[in-house]
């Protein structure tokens, strides 16, 4: 199929590249000429393992193209994927649909007859129905389908090429058939298909992310209780995770969840509930718990450093919300690092990929370091905020030698207390004695 992808952000670029890998001819559109030129030169605006070689392979094969010319790309496409941002509005947290309906205006103007319009952007319930009605007012020939994405940053290509399920929402049999054609290689490999209506497809996305956010908030609360009673959250997570009704994923305690999905989607679901006059006490509590969690980590660090951070130098390792990405959106570090600075600490930061976006997101007082040794040498403590694999491979005895005070605050439980004790470190972790 000939496809046009509107938006070269995280979802659009990964989806377009993977669809080209599946054999489709894909044109990705972005209004920013600099982004398009960089993509043509093989440089990606986001960090995602495996993405650059995937783009290069599809481009060289003639199946992946980049342009600012939306009119031509739309006129030639059998299907159009909307993959633009839906950021939370600052006033109420509800998803901002400005870019979605901006894309719809271009589709209505330029799309080929009988084109299939696929919404991959995460949108509130009712958006696809409203989009369908809006488009059909001038283009009744267009077909509409909701196709929410379930891509984890850091493993997005694997998630697209080997998904646990495909969700398709549409009221048109022809649209469903064409969606099945689009994903034929995946469906033929046995990937389950959830075919439903527009509203249910939208709800599946919000429900999935909100449930996972709930698991994270829950295990963080259990970690706090473990610290109070002297239990080990690692064994608690292992013990409950072996229960097939619970599962082992998303049971790792830490400083709170972040990223482009969980915070945005939980807030959006709360607004959806309020607009429909439905109480949402569980999701309300999850959002509140996560915000409190980030602030409590500042106090945890303060106590680990003797109760006073004024004049202390801290080496903070990791500011992205998770490893394997350069994304710092809603990262716990965006609350924790400013909190440490406000408490009077000097903060040195290292992150393998996060500096590009982190410099704009964090206060200018942050001191960026090229490597862990530069960050840790002469510091009063090391604080691990993101579980990048290279941090877990640090030789602790050597780390102790770099530090002014032998304090390691591991908010991701990357090391065992025994390892830290053997290195003569004062070790503070999450949810463990």
C-alpha positions as CSV (number, residue, x, y, z in Angstrom):
1,X,0.0,0.0,0.0
2,X,1.0,3.6,-0.5
3,X,1.0,5.4,2.8
4,X,1.3,8.9,4.1
5,X,2.3,9.5,7.7
6,X,1.6,13.0,9.1
7,X,4.1,13.7,11.8
8,X,7.7,12.5,12.2
9,X,7.7,12.4,16.0
10,X,8.2,9.3,18.0
11,X,5.1,7.4,16.9
12,X,5.1,8.6,13.3
13,X,8.7,7.9,12.6
14,X,8.8,4.5,14.2
15,X,5.5,3.5,12.6
16,X,6.4,4.8,9.1
17,X,9.8,3.1,9.2
18,X,8.4,-0.2,10.4
19,X,5.5,-0.2,7.8
20,X,8.2,0.4,5.1
21,X,10.0,-2.6,6.5
22,X,6.8,-4.6,6.1
23,X,6.9,-3.8,2.4
24,X,4.7,-0.7,2.1
25,X,5.7,2.5,0.3
26,X,5.7,5.2,3.0
27,X,6.0,9.0,2.8
28,X,6.5,10.8,6.1
29,X,5.5,14.4,6.3
30,X,6.7,17.1,8.6
31,X,6.3,20.9,8.3
32,X,9.9,21.5,9.6
33,X,12.3,21.5,6.6
34,X,15.3,21.0,9.0
35,X,13.8,17.8,10.3
36,X,13.0,16.5,6.9
37,X,16.5,17.3,5.6
38,X,18.1,15.6,8.6
39,X,16.0,12.5,8.0
40,X,17.0,12.4,4.4
41,X,20.6,12.6,5.5
42,X,20.0,9.6,7.9
43,X,19.9,11.5,11.1
44,X,16.9,11.0,13.4
45,X,15.4,13.7,15.7
46,X,14.8,11.0,18.4
47,X,17.0,8.3,20.0
48,X,15.6,4.9,19.6
49,X,17.8,1.7,19.4
50,X,17.8,0.3,15.9
51,X,15.8,3.1,14.3
52,X,18.6,4.8,12.2
53,X,19.6,1.5,10.4
54,X,15.9,0.7,9.9
55,X,15.4,4.1,8.2
56,X,18.5,3.7,6.1
57,X,17.5,0.3,4.9
58,X,14.0,1.3,3.9
59,X,15.2,4.5,2.3
60,X,17.8,2.7,0.2
61,X,15.2,0.2,-0.9
62,X,13.0,3.1,-2.1
63,X,10.1,2.4,0.3
64,X,10.6,5.3,2.7
65,X,10.5,9.0,1.8
66,X,10.5,12.3,3.7
67,X,8.9,15.5,2.6
68,X,7.3,18.8,3.7
69,X,4.9,18.6,0.7
70,X,1.7,17.3,2.4
71,X,-0.5,18.0,-0.6
72,X,1.4,15.7,-2.9
73,X,1.9,13.0,-0.4
74,X,-1.8,12.9,0.6
75,X,-2.9,12.9,-3.1
76,X,-0.8,9.8,-3.8
77,X,-1.7,7.8,-0.6
78,X,-4.2,5.0,-0.3
79,X,-4.0,5.4,3.5
80,X,-3.1,8.3,5.8
81,X,-1.8,7.9,9.3
82,X,-2.3,10.7,11.8
83,X,0.6,10.6,14.2
84,X,0.8,14.1,15.6
85,X,1.2,15.1,19.2
86,X,-1.7,15.4,21.6
87,X,0.0,17.1,24.6
88,X,-2.0,17.8,27.8
89,X,-3.4,21.3,28.1
90,X,-1.8,23.1,30.9
91,X,-5.1,24.4,32.3
92,X,-6.9,21.0,32.8
93,X,-4.7,18.1,31.6
94,X,-7.1,17.3,28.8
95,X,-5.5,16.2,25.5
96,X,-4.9,19.1,23.1
97,X,-6.3,18.1,19.7
98,X,-5.2,21.2,17.8
99,X,-2.6,19.2,15.7
100,X,-5.1,16.3,15.1
101,X,-7.7,18.6,13.5
102,X,-5.0,20.5,11.8
103,X,-4.0,17.3,10.1
104,X,-7.6,16.6,9.3
105,X,-7.9,19.9,7.5
106,X,-5.1,18.9,5.2
107,X,-6.6,15.5,4.7
108,X,-10.0,16.9,3.7
109,X,-8.3,19.2,1.2
110,X,-5.8,16.9,-0.4
111,X,-6.5,13.2,0.3
112,X,-7.1,10.8,-2.6
113,X,-10.7,9.6,-3.1
114,X,-11.7,6.7,-0.8
115,X,-8.5,7.2,1.2
116,X,-8.4,5.4,4.6
117,X,-7.6,7.8,7.5
118,X,-5.9,6.0,10.4
119,X,-5.6,7.7,13.8
120,X,-2.5,6.5,15.7
121,X,-2.3,9.6,18.0
122,X,-3.7,8.9,21.4
123,X,-7.0,10.8,21.5
124,X,-9.8,11.1,24.1
125,X,-12.9,9.0,23.7
126,X,-15.2,10.4,21.0
127,X,-12.4,12.1,19.1
128,X,-12.4,9.6,16.1
129,X,-16.2,9.8,15.9
130,X,-16.0,13.6,15.9
131,X,-13.2,13.4,13.3
132,X,-15.3,11.1,11.1
133,X,-18.3,13.5,11.3
134,X,-16.1,16.5,10.6
135,X,-14.4,14.9,7.6
136,X,-17.6,13.5,6.2
137,X,-19.1,16.9,6.1
138,X,-16.9,17.7,3.1
139,X,-15.4,14.3,2.2
140,X,-18.0,11.5,2.8
141,X,-15.8,9.2,0.7
142,X,-13.1,9.0,3.3
143,X,-12.9,5.9,5.6
144,X,-11.9,6.3,9.3
145,X,-10.1,3.9,11.6
146,X,-8.7,4.1,15.1
147,X,-5.4,2.2,15.5
148,X,-3.8,3.1,18.9
149,X,-0.1,2.4,19.3
150,X,1.5,0.5,22.1
151,X,5.1,1.4,21.6
152,X,7.5,1.4,24.5
153,X,10.4,3.8,24.2
154,X,13.6,1.9,24.0
155,X,12.0,-1.2,22.4
156,X,9.6,0.5,20.0
157,X,10.7,-1.4,16.9
158,X,10.3,-4.8,18.5
159,X,6.9,-3.7,19.8
160,X,5.7,-2.7,16.4
161,X,7.1,-5.7,14.5
162,X,6.2,-8.2,17.2
163,X,3.1,-6.7,18.9
164,X,1.1,-8.6,21.6
165,X,-2.1,-7.4,19.8
166,X,-3.4,-5.1,17.1
167,X,-6.3,-2.9,18.0
168,X,-8.5,-1.6,15.1
169,X,-11.6,0.5,15.7
170,X,-13.9,1.3,12.8
171,X,-17.6,1.1,11.7
172,X,-16.8,0.4,8.1
173,X,-16.2,-3.1,6.8
174,X,-14.1,-1.8,4.0
175,X,-11.9,0.1,6.4
176,X,-11.4,-3.1,8.5
177,X,-10.5,-5.1,5.4
178,X,-7.9,-2.5,4.4
179,X,-6.4,-2.4,7.9
180,X,-6.1,-6.1,7.8
181,X,-4.3,-5.7,4.4
182,X,-2.0,-3.1,6.0
183,X,-1.0,-5.5,8.8
184,X,-1.2,-8.7,6.8
185,X,2.4,-9.8,7.6
186,X,1.8,-9.4,11.3
187,X,-1.6,-11.0,11.3
188,X,-0.3,-14.0,9.3
189,X,2.4,-14.5,11.9
190,X,-0.3,-15.0,14.5
191,X,-0.7,-11.6,16.2
192,X,-4.1,-11.4,17.8
193,X,-6.5,-8.8,16.2
194,X,-8.9,-6.8,18.4
195,X,-11.5,-5.4,16.0
196,X,-14.0,-3.1,17.6
197,X,-15.7,0.2,17.3
198,X,-14.0,3.6,17.4
199,X,-14.8,4.5,21.1
200,X,-13.7,1.1,22.4
201,X,-10.4,1.2,20.5
202,X,-9.7,4.6,22.1
203,X,-10.6,3.4,25.5
204,X,-8.3,0.3,25.2
205,X,-5.3,2.6,24.9
206,X,-6.2,4.8,27.9
207,X,-7.2,1.8,30.0
208,X,-3.9,-0.1,29.3
209,X,-1.7,2.8,30.2
210,X,-3.7,3.8,33.3
211,X,-3.6,0.2,34.5
212,X,0.2,0.0,34.1
213,X,0.6,3.4,35.8
214,X,-1.5,1.9,38.7
215,X,0.9,-1.0,39.0
216,X,3.9,1.3,39.2
217,X,2.2,3.5,41.9
218,X,1.1,0.4,43.8
219,X,4.6,-1.2,44.0
220,X,6.1,2.1,45.0
221,X,3.6,2.3,47.9
222,X,4.5,-1.3,48.8
223,X,8.2,-0.3,48.8
224,X,7.5,2.4,51.3
225,X,5.7,0.0,53.6
226,X,8.6,-2.5,53.2
227,X,11.0,0.1,54.4
228,X,8.8,0.8,57.4
229,X,8.5,-2.9,58.5
230,X,12.0,-4.1,57.3
231,X,10.7,-6.3,54.4
232,X,12.4,-6.6,51.0
233,X,10.4,-5.2,48.1
234,X,12.5,-7.2,45.6
235,X,11.3,-10.5,47.1
236,X,7.8,-9.1,47.5
237,X,7.7,-8.1,43.8
238,X,9.0,-11.5,42.8
239,X,6.5,-13.3,45.0
240,X,3.4,-11.5,43.8
241,X,4.7,-11.4,40.2
242,X,4.7,-15.2,40.0
243,X,0.9,-15.0,40.4
244,X,-0.4,-15.2,36.8
245,X,-3.3,-12.9,37.7
246,X,-0.7,-10.2,38.6
247,X,2.3,-10.8,36.3
248,X,5.9,-9.8,36.8
249,X,6.1,-6.6,34.7
250,X,5.9,-3.1,36.0
251,X,6.6,-4.2,39.6
252,X,10.0,-2.5,39.9
253,X,9.9,0.3,42.5
254,X,11.5,3.6,41.8
255,X,11.1,7.4,42.0
256,X,7.9,7.5,40.0
257,X,6.7,7.1,36.5
258,X,7.2,9.6,33.7
259,X,7.4,9.8,29.9
260,X,5.1,10.9,27.2
261,X,2.3,8.4,27.9
262,X,1.5,7.5,31.5
263,X,1.3,11.0,32.9
264,X,-0.6,12.4,29.9
265,X,-3.0,9.5,29.5
266,X,-3.9,9.2,33.2
267,X,-4.7,12.9,33.3
268,X,-6.7,12.6,30.1
269,X,-8.7,9.7,31.4
270,X,-9.5,11.7,34.6
271,X,-10.8,14.5,32.4
272,X,-12.8,12.0,30.3
273,X,-14.4,10.7,33.4
274,X,-15.2,14.2,34.7
275,X,-16.8,15.3,31.4
276,X,-19.0,12.3,31.6
277,X,-19.8,12.8,35.3
278,X,-18.2,9.5,36.3
279,X,-16.0,9.4,39.4
280,X,-12.5,8.0,38.9
281,X,-11.0,7.7,42.5
282,X,-8.4,5.0,41.5
283,X,-6.8,7.0,38.7
284,X,-7.1,10.2,40.7
285,X,-5.1,8.5,43.5
286,X,-2.5,7.1,41.1
287,X,-1.8,10.6,39.6
288,X,-1.6,12.2,43.1
289,X,0.6,9.3,44.4
290,X,3.0,9.7,41.6
291,X,3.4,13.4,42.0
292,X,4.0,13.0,45.8
293,X,6.5,10.2,45.1
294,X,8.8,12.5,43.1
295,X,8.9,15.1,45.9
296,X,9.4,12.4,48.6
297,X,12.5,11.3,46.8
298,X,14.1,14.7,47.5
299,X,13.5,14.1,51.2
300,X,14.9,10.6,50.9
301,X,18.1,11.9,49.4
302,X,18.3,14.6,52.1
303,X,18.1,12.0,54.9
304,X,20.7,9.8,53.2
305,X,23.1,12.8,53.2
306,X,22.7,13.4,56.9
307,X,19.6,15.6,56.8
308,X,21.1,18.7,55.1
309,X,21.9,19.2,51.5
310,X,23.1,22.7,51.8
311,X,26.7,22.9,50.4
312,X,26.7,19.2,49.4
313,X,27.7,18.1,45.9
314,X,25.6,15.4,44.4
315,X,26.3,13.3,41.3
316,X,22.9,12.5,39.6
317,X,23.1,9.6,37.1
318,X,20.3,9.5,34.6
319,X,17.6,12.1,33.8
320,X,15.6,10.4,31.1
321,X,12.4,8.8,32.4
322,X,13.7,5.3,31.4
323,X,16.8,3.9,29.8
324,X,17.0,3.4,26.0
325,X,15.6,6.8,25.1
326,X,16.5,10.5,25.1
327,X,13.0,11.4,26.3
328,X,12.9,13.5,29.5
329,X,9.2,14.4,29.3
330,X,7.6,14.2,32.8
331,X,10.7,12.4,34.1
332,X,11.0,12.2,37.9
333,X,14.3,14.0,37.4
334,X,12.5,17.2,36.4
335,X,11.1,17.4,39.9
336,X,13.9,15.8,41.9
337,X,16.9,17.7,40.4
338,X,15.3,21.2,41.0
339,X,14.4,20.1,44.5
340,X,18.0,19.2,45.2
341,X,19.1,22.6,43.9
342,X,16.5,24.4,46.0
343,X,17.8,22.6,49.1
344,X,21.2,24.1,48.5
345,X,23.0,21.2,46.7
346,X,25.4,21.5,43.8
347,X,24.1,19.0,41.2
348,X,26.3,17.3,38.6
349,X,24.4,15.3,36.0
350,X,25.4,12.5,33.6
351,X,23.0,10.7,31.2
352,X,24.1,8.7,28.1
353,X,21.4,10.3,25.9
354,X,19.4,12.8,27.9
355,X,21.6,16.0,27.7
356,X,20.2,17.2,24.4
357,X,16.7,17.6,25.8
358,X,17.7,17.8,29.5
359,X,19.6,21.1,29.2
360,X,16.4,22.9,28.2
361,X,14.2,21.1,30.7
362,X,16.4,21.5,33.8
363,X,17.7,24.7,35.6
364,X,20.9,26.3,34.2
365,X,22.6,25.6,37.6
366,X,22.9,21.9,36.7
367,X,26.5,21.0,35.9
368,X,26.6,18.5,33.0
369,X,29.4,15.9,32.9
370,X,30.8,13.8,30.1
371,X,31.2,10.6,32.1
372,X,30.4,9.1,35.5
373,X,33.8,9.7,36.9
374,X,33.6,13.4,36.3
375,X,30.2,13.5,38.0
376,X,31.2,11.5,41.0
377,X,34.8,12.7,41.7
378,X,34.7,14.7,45.0
379,X,30.9,14.4,45.4
380,X,29.2,13.8,48.7
381,X,26.9,11.2,47.2
382,X,25.9,9.5,43.9
383,X,22.1,9.3,43.1
384,X,20.9,6.9,40.5
385,X,17.7,8.1,38.9
386,X,17.6,6.1,35.6
387,X,18.5,2.5,35.3
388,X,20.9,2.7,32.3
389,X,22.7,-0.6,32.1
390,X,26.1,1.1,32.2
391,X,25.3,2.4,35.7
392,X,24.7,-1.1,36.9
393,X,28.1,-2.2,35.7
394,X,30.0,0.5,37.7
395,X,32.8,-1.0,39.9
396,X,31.6,0.1,43.3
397,X,35.0,0.0,44.9
398,X,36.3,2.4,42.2
399,X,33.2,4.5,42.7
400,X,33.9,4.8,46.4
401,X,37.4,6.0,45.6
402,X,36.0,8.9,43.5
403,X,33.6,10.1,46.2
404,X,34.3,12.6,49.0
405,X,31.7,10.8,51.1
406,X,31.0,7.0,50.4
407,X,27.2,7.5,49.8
408,X,25.3,5.7,47.1
409,X,21.6,6.4,46.8
410,X,20.2,3.9,44.3
411,X,16.6,4.8,43.5
412,X,16.4,2.0,40.9
413,X,17.8,-0.9,43.1
414,X,20.5,-1.6,40.5
415,X,22.8,-3.0,43.1
416,X,22.4,-5.4,46.1
417,X,23.0,-4.2,49.6
418,X,25.7,-6.9,49.9
419,X,27.6,-5.5,46.9
420,X,27.5,-2.0,48.4
421,X,28.5,-3.2,51.8
422,X,31.4,-5.2,50.4
423,X,32.6,-1.9,48.8
424,X,32.2,-0.1,52.1
425,X,29.5,2.2,50.8
426,X,26.7,3.7,52.7
427,X,23.9,2.4,50.5
428,X,20.3,3.6,50.4
429,X,17.9,1.9,48.0
430,X,14.1,1.6,47.7
431,X,11.9,-0.7,49.7
432,X,14.8,-2.8,51.2
433,X,16.2,-3.0,54.7
